[in-house]
Amino acid sequence: MATQFWKGAVLVLLPAVAVAQDADIRQRVIDVQPVRFESSDCFKTGHFSVRGATAALKTASESEANRERLLGDARTSLVRAIEERDQEKNAGAWFYLGRTYLNMGDVVGADSAFTRAEVLAPECAAEVTDLRRRTWLAIAEVANLHVQEQRVDSAVVTYRLALRMYRGEPRAYSNMGTIFELAEEPDSALTYFRFAANMDTRVDGKPDPEIGRATRRMAQLFAEGDNIDSAGVYLERVIVSAQAANDSAGRDAATSALGRIMFQAQRYPEALSAFKRLAEWRPRDDAAKRNLASIYQAAGHSDSAQAILTALGETVPVAQQVDTNAAPYLINRGAGKYQQQQFEAAAKDFERAVMADPSNRIALTNLALTYNELKNGAKLVATAKRSIARDPFHELSHRFLVQGYVFLEEKGQAQTAVAQLDALPIFVDSLTATPLQGGRSVRGVALNKRKSASAAMVLVFEFVGADGAVISSNEVALESIPAGGSSVFTVEGGGSGIVDWRYRKK
């Protein structure tokens, strides 16, 4: 059984079935291998057939005469030793087979052989890592050339080959993330940046700077996708790690990125927190102080902003004055009070925000969250019903309705609300609106959290004016969504005067 198993394993190493490689890549891989052959002190040859193959590999490595024939002989001898001479557990046989493949320019074969050698002799992995890394660098150079010449598809294929050979440092993944950014594939870019961000490698005793760079790029992609919370979580993690390692440069870069992202999202309390820390760490940095003043001003703390700028010999520009009665301002001020557990004051700001912009779903959701903290059942029920009337498949609103009835100790109503929640075929979330010339576009995500596929359905979106009258309507056809799956949709409504929208199942 063992011989049959390893025969199958060896077959996938042979060039005849290997992934096709560019001739330039193959030659670059060959060129970066050590010119002088040295036997391993850790990987032992053991069997005489492995020793013979190693001798052929040595001669081929150091001389061009009969190189291809000698490499072919070495490969054949090593494969035969593994398949037919019970050397399948000889780590040295696999190691020298990997080196043979590298000298032939076969990356896939080398990776497979080295992987087996590392499993059999983990104490010798450092020797393999050195060969893997030098090969990875050679392939990465080709990928970078493709990037410079804007051949993104070729760069992706080439870098995937490079990653197959070496995955031992963040740059191996973050470079791939950058390529996918160029290809305008943010989901794939996030995947590779996340791999890099989750590594724990050190340079001179400090976290590898590439980890911080990858995390900042990942946070920016999260922010561009309106996932501000995830962006904040990853950047805070980098800040903590950098502080623990006394890495002030990494700490400051992550903190600055956090402040900018929160400011752009108009989450001023969190932006203030970030830039306050930055100003404390860099007391001589006037730019950090100006950033802090700008956020104070945007958050409605004009006196604090003026105090900072006065110390710098400047004044608050009139253009930076904000409308303190606008919904975005009230939402952010309310969020700050909510975080400080000043729930009564937060509720007042969110109530004013809803009055200023009745279509603002963030204001309405924040208001419900605050009523939930206050255990105000009557207002929580009223707010949840108002939200459900517009977003009947919004899971959180239904849960607020249940909780409101629980606070009111209305058991029958609570049970009815639970039944309504359980009966929802799908959930609709992340609804965002974008103004269009002559109308409005709404984007959302349909989620199926059940254990079976959802039925296909049609949602009718109605776009309404300030008086609540329907200006236009449009339909979204949702195909069946598999269990645990999701579907992104976009719908447009035409007409002037649109201020809000609602939807229902057809």
C-alpha positions as semicolon CSV with decimal commas, in nm:
position;residue;x (nm);y (nm);z (nm)
1;M;0,000;0,000;0,000
2;A;0,280;0,242;0,085
3;T;0,452;0,190;-0,250
4;Q;0,129;0,248;-0,439
5;F;0,055;0,569;-0,244
6;W;0,397;0,721;-0,299
7;K;0,392;0,627;-0,665
8;G;0,088;0,849;-0,701
9;A;0,260;1,127;-0,509
10;V;0,568;1,114;-0,729
11;L;0,369;1,124;-1,050
12;V;0,239;1,472;-0,973
13;L;0,598;1,591;-0,942
14;L;0,697;1,497;-1,295
15;P;0,727;1,785;-1,546
16;A;0,488;1,610;-1,784
17;V;0,195;1,695;-1,558
18;A;0,331;2,008;-1,392
19;V;0,172;2,350;-1,435
20;A;0,303;2,520;-1,745
21;Q;0,573;2,777;-1,673
22;D;0,699;3,067;-1,880
23;A;1,042;2,997;-2,032
24;D;1,180;3,317;-1,880
25;I;1,064;3,209;-1,534
26;R;1,218;2,865;-1,579
27;Q;1,554;3,015;-1,673
28;R;1,546;3,266;-1,387
29;V;1,479;2,984;-1,142
30;I;1,775;2,791;-1,278
31;D;2,002;3,098;-1,268
32;V;1,945;3,174;-0,898
33;Q;2,038;2,828;-0,774
34;P;2,376;2,801;-0,593
35;V;2,666;2,785;-0,840
36;R;2,871;2,570;-0,605
37;F;2,699;2,249;-0,499
38;E;2,723;2,167;-0,130
39;S;2,576;1,859;0,032
40;S;2,334;1,913;0,317
41;D;2,459;1,867;0,672
42;C;2,104;1,793;0,785
43;F;1,941;1,595;0,505
44;K;2,128;1,263;0,479
45;T;2,133;1,064;0,157
46;G;2,125;0,721;0,323
47;H;2,055;0,479;0,040
48;F;2,321;0,420;-0,227
49;S;2,082;0,518;-0,510
50;V;2,020;0,855;-0,344
51;R;2,396;0,907;-0,307
52;G;2,443;0,828;-0,676
53;A;2,171;1,072;-0,777
54;T;2,327;1,340;-0,557
55;A;2,662;1,293;-0,732
56;A;2,493;1,341;-1,070
57;L;2,318;1,654;-0,938
58;K;2,651;1,793;-0,814
59;T;2,817;1,745;-1,152
60;A;2,521;1,899;-1,336
61;S;2,517;2,199;-1,099
62;E;2,883;2,282;-1,152
63;S;2,924;2,209;-1,524
64;E;2,724;2,278;-1,839
65;A;2,855;1,963;-2,006
66;N;2,579;1,702;-2,026
67;R;2,379;1,907;-1,775
68;E;2,033;1,811;-1,898
69;R;2,119;1,442;-1,920
70;L;2,272;1,438;-1,571
71;L;1,971;1,617;-1,420
72;G;1,740;1,370;-1,593
73;D;1,944;1,081;-1,454
74;A;1,935;1,230;-1,103
75;R;1,559;1,276;-1,117
76;T;1,500;0,925;-1,250
77;S;1,722;0,770;-0,982
78;L;1,553;0,961;-0,701
79;V;1,202;0,881;-0,823
80;R;1,297;0,514;-0,856
81;A;1,446;0,512;-0,506
82;I;1,124;0,655;-0,362
83;E;0,890;0,435;-0,566
84;E;1,074;0,105;-0,582
85;R;1,343;0,098;-0,313
86;D;1,149;0,188;0,001
87;Q;1,293;0,540;0,029
88;E;0,954;0,711;0,056
89;K;1,036;0,809;0,416
90;N;1,389;0,923;0,336
91;A;1,378;1,302;0,378
92;G;1,710;1,333;0,195
93;A;1,567;1,168;-0,116
94;W;1,285;1,422;-0,128
95;F;1,519;1,714;-0,052
96;Y;1,758;1,629;-0,335
97;L;1,465;1,562;-0,567
98;G;1,346;1,915;-0,491
99;R;1,690;2,056;-0,565
100;T;1,700;1,861;-0,890
101;Y;1,369;2,012;-0,997
102;L;1,496;2,363;-0,914
103;N;1,800;2,307;-1,133
104;M;1,558;2,203;-1,407
105;G;1,348;2,516;-1,345
106;D;1,041;2,318;-1,235
107;V;0,882;2,513;-0,949
108;V;0,578;2,291;-0,900
109;G;0,786;1,974;-0,877
110;A;1,031;2,138;-0,637
111;D;0,753;2,262;-0,410
112;S;0,593;1,917;-0,386
113;A;0,924;1,745;-0,310
114;F;1,034;2,007;-0,056
115;T;0,698;1,991;0,120
116;R;0,746;1,619;0,176
117;A;1,104;1,671;0,295
118;E;0,990;1,935;0,546
119;V;0,725;1,700;0,685
120;L;0,972;1,415;0,728
121;A;1,253;1,630;0,873
122;P;1,113;1,953;1,021
123;E;1,441;2,014;1,202
124;C;1,604;2,067;0,860
125;A;1,342;2,311;0,728
126;A;1,580;2,609;0,735
127;E;1,778;2,470;0,440
128;V;1,460;2,433;0,239
129;T;1,345;2,782;0,333
130;D;1,663;2,937;0,194
131;L;1,613;2,764;-0,142
132;R;1,244;2,849;-0,148
133;R;1,303;3,217;-0,075
134;R;1,573;3,273;-0,337
135;T;1,347;3,105;-0,595
136;W;1,049;3,314;-0,485
137;L;1,247;3,636;-0,531
138;A;1,341;3,535;-0,885
139;I;0,980;3,464;-0,983
140;A;0,856;3,779;-0,806
141;E;1,089;3,987;-1,026
142;V;0,906;3,857;-1,332
143;A;0,570;3,934;-1,171
144;N;0,685;4,289;-1,094
145;L;0,787;4,338;-1,457
146;H;0,437;4,233;-1,562
147;V;0,294;4,490;-1,320
148;Q;0,517;4,768;-1,455
149;E;0,402;4,685;-1,808
150;Q;0,037;4,670;-1,691
151;R;-0,004;4,301;-1,771
152;V;-0,205;4,239;-1,456
153;D;-0,339;3,896;-1,555
154;S;0,013;3,769;-1,621
155;A;0,130;3,921;-1,291
156;V;-0,141;3,733;-1,100
157;V;-0,052;3,399;-1,261
158;T;0,320;3,453;-1,200
159;Y;0,282;3,560;-0,840
160;R;0,061;3,261;-0,764
161;L;0,348;3,045;-0,882
162;A;0,585;3,243;-0,659
163;L;0,356;3,194;-0,359
164;R;0,356;2,822;-0,419
165;M;0,729;2,822;-0,357
166;Y;0,748;3,054;-0,054
167;R;0,498;3,193;0,195
168;G;0,728;3,273;0,485
169;E;0,697;3,651;0,512
170;P;0,422;3,913;0,478
171;R;0,560;4,060;0,155
172;A;0,486;3,732;-0,022
173;Y;0,116;3,790;0,038
174;S;0,092;4,170;0,039
175;N;0,249;4,193;-0,308
176;M;-0,028;3,966;-0,433
177;G;-0,282;4,189;-0,261
178;T;-0,139;4,492;-0,440
179;I;-0,167;4,316;-0,776
180;F;-0,534;4,238;-0,712
181;E;-0,589;4,602;-0,619
182;L;-0,452;4,697;-0,959
183;A;-0,688;4,442;-1,112
184;E;-0,976;4,615;-0,927
185;E;-1,062;4,296;-0,738
186;P;-1,092;4,424;-0,379
187;D;-1,225;4,098;-0,233
188;S;-0,922;3,903;-0,357
189;A;-0,691;4,185;-0,247
190;L;-0,842;4,172;0,102
191;T;-0,780;3,798;0,121
192;Y;-0,407;3,834;0,057
193;F;-0,363;4,147;0,270
194;R;-0,535;3,959;0,554
195;F;-0,286;3,673;0,519
196;A;-0,002;3,924;0,550
197;A;-0,164;4,111;0,840
198;N;-0,214;3,790;1,038
199;M;0,153;3,689;1,025
200;D;0,386;3,732;1,322
201;T;0,730;3,792;1,173
202;R;0,999;4,021;1,314
203;V;1,269;4,242;1,167
204;D;1,537;4,352;1,415
205;G;1,312;4,250;1,701
206;K;1,016;4,460;1,584
207;P;0,706;4,359;1,386
208;D;0,781;4,335;1,016
209;P;0,686;4,678;0,868
210;E;0,510;4,495;0,586
211;I;0,249;4,370;0,836
212;G;0,154;4,727;0,918
213;R;0,149;4,829;0,552
214;A;-0,073;4,534;0,460
215;T;-0,306;4,612;0,748
216;R;-0,337;4,977;0,646
217;R;-0,420;4,875;0,290
218;M;-0,672;4,622;0,417
219;A;-0,830;4,884;0,643
220;Q;-0,859;5,127;0,352
221;L;-1,031;4,862;0,140
222;F;-1,269;4,788;0,427
223;A;-1,341;5,159;0,456
224;E;-1,404;5,193;0,082
225;G;-1,653;4,909;0,118
226;D;-1,827;5,092;0,407
227;N;-1,700;4,835;0,658
228;I;-1,556;5,095;0,893
229;D;-1,576;4,874;1,203
230;S;-1,348;4,607;1,053
231;A;-1,104;4,875;0,941
232;G;-1,089;5,008;1,295
233;V;-1,040;4,665;1,452
234;Y;-0,739;4,579;1,236
235;L;-0,570;4,918;1,278
236;E;-0,614;4,911;1,656
237;R;-0,450;4,570;1,657
238;V;-0,147;4,709;1,473
239;I;-0,126;5,000;1,717
240;V;-0,122;4,767;2,018
241;S;0,138;4,540;1,858
242;A;0,362;4,833;1,764
243;Q;0,342;4,980;2,114
244;A;0,438;4,648;2,268
245;A;0,747;4,636;2,043
246;N;0,839;5,005;2,099
247;D;0,785;5,061;1,728
248;S;0,685;5,429;1,727
249;A;0,689;5,460;1,347
250;G;0,450;5,167;1,301
251;R;0,229;5,290;1,585
252;D;0,202;5,643;1,443
253;A;0,135;5,528;1,086
254;A;-0,151;5,302;1,198
255;T;-0,297;5,568;1,429
256;S;-0,289;5,830;1,155
257;A;-0,461;5,588;0,915
258;L;-0,726;5,513;1,177
259;G;-0,794;5,883;1,231
260;R;-0,823;5,956;0,859
261;I;-1,061;5,667;0,795
262;M;-1,286;5,761;1,086
263;F;-1,282;6,127;0,981
264;Q;-1,377;6,040;0,622
265;A;-1,661;5,826;0,758
266;Q;-1,772;6,125;0,970
267;R;-1,725;5,920;1,285
268;Y;-1,573;6,214;1,464
269;P;-1,552;6,077;1,821
270;E;-1,334;5,787;1,702
271;A;-1,131;6,017;1,478
272;L;-1,078;6,247;1,775
273;S;-0,958;5,958;1,989
274;A;-0,702;5,857;1,726
275;F;-0,564;6,205;1,659
276;K;-0,553;6,290;2,030
277;R;-0,324;5,993;2,082
278;L;-0,113;6,094;1,782
279;A;-0,078;6,451;1,912
280;E;0,028;6,321;2,254
281;W;0,290;6,091;2,102
282;R;0,419;6,363;1,865
283;P;0,394;6,689;2,063
284;R;0,615;6,878;1,815
285;D;0,416;6,773;1,508
286;D;0,212;7,078;1,402
287;A;0,038;6,881;1,126
288;A;-0,098;6,637;1,385
289;K;-0,227;6,933;1,587
290;R;-0,398;7,083;1,282
291;N;-0,564;6,749;1,209
292;L;-0,689;6,737;1,566
293;A;-0,824;7,091;1,537
294;S;-1,005;7,005;1,213
295;I;-1,181;6,713;1,377
296;Y;-1,273;6,917;1,684
297;Q;-1,428;7,171;1,448
298;A;-1,616;6,908;1,247
299;A;-1,745;6,750;1,569
300;G;-1,879;7,084;1,688
301;H;-1,610;7,164;1,947
302;S;-1,511;7,501;1,805
303;D;-1,354;7,625;2,128
304;S;-1,115;7,329;2,143
305;A;-1,029;7,373;1,776
306;Q;-0,962;7,744;1,823
307;A;-0,743;7,683;2,129
308;I;-0,514;7,453;1,929
309;L;-0,495;7,683;1,629
310;T;-0,438;7,991;1,845
311;A;-0,136;7,820;1,998
312;L;-0,013;7,771;1,641
313;G;-0,085;8,136;1,554
314;E;-0,379;8,046;1,329
315;T;-0,759;8,080;1,327
316;V;-1,046;7,853;1,228
317;P;-1,131;7,909;0,859
318;V;-1,491;8,008;0,797
319;A;-1,518;7,731;0,536
320;Q;-1,472;7,473;0,807
321;Q;-1,784;7,577;0,998
322;V;-2,038;7,294;1,005
323;D;-2,416;7,281;1,026
324;T;-2,484;7,168;1,382
325;N;-2,846;7,093;1,293
326;A;-2,761;6,853;1,010
327;A;-2,816;6,479;1,051
328;P;-2,448;6,376;1,000
329;Y;-2,334;6,616;1,273
330;L;-2,606;6,501;1,515
331;I;-2,539;6,133;1,441
332;N;-2,169;6,166;1,516
333;R;-2,224;6,373;1,828
334;G;-2,482;6,121;1,945
335;A;-2,239;5,835;1,874
336;G;-1,983;6,000;2,099
337;K;-2,235;6,031;2,379
338;Y;-2,348;5,671;2,326
339;Q;-1,989;5,548;2,360
340;Q;-1,963;5,741;2,685
341;Q;-2,286;5,569;2,799
342;Q;-2,473;5,901;2,807
343;F;-2,778;5,732;2,659
344;E;-3,040;5,997;2,735
345;A;-2,830;6,268;2,569
346;A;-2,747;6,036;2,277
347;A;-3,116;5,962;2,223
348;K;-3,193;6,333;2,193
349;D;-2,927;6,377;1,924
350;F;-3,051;6,075;1,729
351;E;-3,412;6,193;1,758
352;R;-3,310;6,530;1,614
353;A;-3,114;6,353;1,338
354;V;-3,422;6,152;1,238
355;M;-3,628;6,471;1,230
356;A;-3,364;6,645;1,018
357;D;-3,340;6,353;0,774
358;P;-3,628;6,103;0,807
359;S;-3,472;5,880;0,539
360;N;-3,147;5,835;0,734
361;R;-3,140;5,469;0,834
362;I;-2,824;5,506;1,042
363;A;-2,995;5,765;1,260
364;L;-3,300;5,540;1,304
365;T;-3,090;5,232;1,388
366;N;-2,878;5,428;1,636
367;L;-3,195;5,562;1,796
368;A;-3,327;5,207;1,841
369;L;-2,995;5,095;1,990
370;T;-3,014;5,380;2,240
371;Y;-3,375;5,303;2,338
372;N;-3,264;4,943;2,386
373;E;-2,993;5,056;2,630
374;L;-3,250;5,272;2,811
375;K;-3,494;4,977;2,819
376;N;-3,762;5,210;2,685
377;G;-3,998;4,949;2,545
378;A;-4,263;5,181;2,403
379;K;-4,020;5,394;2,205
380;L;-3,820;5,090;2,094
381;V;-4,136;4,924;1,957
382;A;-4,240;5,243;1,776
383;T;-3,894;5,290;1,623
384;A;-3,870;4,925;1,518
385;K;-4,213;4,937;1,350
386;R;-4,114;5,254;1,166
387;S;-3,803;5,080;1,035
388;I;-3,984;4,757;0,942
389;A;-4,243;4,954;0,744
390;R;-3,963;5,059;0,509
391;D;-3,727;4,761;0,545
392;P;-3,951;4,457;0,612
393;F;-3,660;4,211;0,581
394;H;-3,423;4,400;0,813
395;E;-3,324;4,147;1,080
396;L;-3,206;4,393;1,346
397;S;-3,532;4,590;1,334
398;H;-3,733;4,272;1,395
399;R;-3,509;4,186;1,690
400;F;-3,562;4,536;1,830
401;L;-3,938;4,479;1,802
402;V;-3,913;4,156;2,000
403;Q;-3,699;4,321;2,268
404;G;-3,933;4,619;2,294
405;Y;-4,227;4,393;2,371
406;V;-4,013;4,206;2,625
407;F;-3,941;4,536;2,802
408;L;-4,316;4,608;2,802
409;E;-4,382;4,257;2,938
410;E;-4,625;4,193;2,653
411;K;-4,556;3,821;2,613
412;G;-4,812;3,754;2,341
413;Q;-4,688;4,040;2,123
414;A;-4,329;3,930;2,176
415;Q;-4,412;3,575;2,064
416;T;-4,587;3,711;1,755
417;A;-4,282;3,925;1,675
418;V;-4,055;3,620;1,713
419;A;-4,276;3,423;1,475
420;Q;-4,258;3,706;1,221
421;L;-3,879;3,709;1,249
422;D;-3,856;3,332;1,207
423;A;-4,083;3,346;0,901
424;L;-3,862;3,586;0,706
425;P;-3,737;3,401;0,396
426;I;-3,425;3,618;0,368
427;F;-3,268;3,922;0,532
428;V;-3,183;4,245;0,350
429;D;-2,897;4,451;0,488
430;S;-2,636;4,717;0,406
431;L;-2,878;4,934;0,208
432;T;-2,705;5,246;0,080
433;A;-2,837;5,513;-0,156
434;T;-2,649;5,711;-0,419
435;P;-2,794;6,020;-0,591
436;L;-2,821;5,991;-0,969
437;Q;-2,894;6,251;-1,229
438;G;-3,271;6,249;-1,230
439;G;-3,313;5,986;-0,959
440;R;-3,151;5,765;-0,700
441;S;-2,976;5,426;-0,687
442;V;-3,004;5,184;-0,394
443;R;-2,757;4,903;-0,332
444;G;-2,810;4,623;-0,081
445;V;-2,728;4,265;0,013
446;A;-2,978;3,981;0,041
447;L;-2,869;3,718;0,297
448;N;-2,991;3,362;0,346
449;K;-2,906;3,244;0,698
450;R;-3,116;2,931;0,677
451;K;-2,999;2,573;0,624
452;S;-3,165;2,539;0,283
453;A;-3,176;2,749;-0,033
454;S;-3,423;3,036;-0,044
455;A;-3,699;3,058;-0,302
456;A;-3,660;3,305;-0,588
457;M;-3,856;3,624;-0,529
458;V;-3,913;3,977;-0,651
459;L;-3,876;4,289;-0,436
460;V;-4,062;4,604;-0,537
461;F;-3,880;4,927;-0,445
462;E;-4,085;5,246;-0,422
463;F;-3,909;5,581;-0,436
464;V;-4,102;5,851;-0,252
465;G;-4,101;6,227;-0,214
466;A;-4,110;6,448;0,095
467;D;-4,489;6,408;0,121
468;G;-4,463;6,027;0,112
469;A;-4,612;5,997;-0,237
470;V;-4,457;5,740;-0,470
471;I;-4,258;5,909;-0,747
472;S;-4,140;5,591;-0,919
473;S;-4,094;5,220;-0,855
474;N;-3,873;4,940;-0,981
475;E;-3,831;4,568;-0,924
476;V;-3,538;4,350;-0,817
477;A;-3,550;3,984;-0,916
478;L;-3,361;3,774;-0,661
479;E;-3,258;3,427;-0,769
480;S;-3,255;3,140;-0,520
481;I;-2,977;3,201;-0,264
482;P;-2,795;2,891;-0,131
483;A;-2,788;2,822;0,242
484;G;-2,551;3,066;0,410
485;G;-2,510;3,262;0,087
486;S;-2,571;3,620;-0,017
487;S;-2,659;3,822;-0,326
488;V;-2,575;4,187;-0,394
489;F;-2,835;4,388;-0,584
490;T;-2,880;4,740;-0,719
491;V;-3,204;4,913;-0,811
492;E;-3,264;5,259;-0,957
493;G;-3,557;5,495;-0,932
494;G;-3,616;5,789;-1,164
495;G;-3,780;6,124;-1,100
496;S;-3,705;6,450;-0,923
497;G;-3,775;6,509;-0,556
498;I;-3,692;6,158;-0,429
499;V;-3,602;6,173;-0,060
500;D;-3,661;5,817;0,060
501;W;-3,744;5,463;-0,050
502;R;-3,914;5,152;0,078
503;Y;-3,959;4,799;-0,049
504;R;-4,192;4,502;-0,023
505;K;-4,209;4,148;-0,151
506;K;-4,413;4,119;-0,469
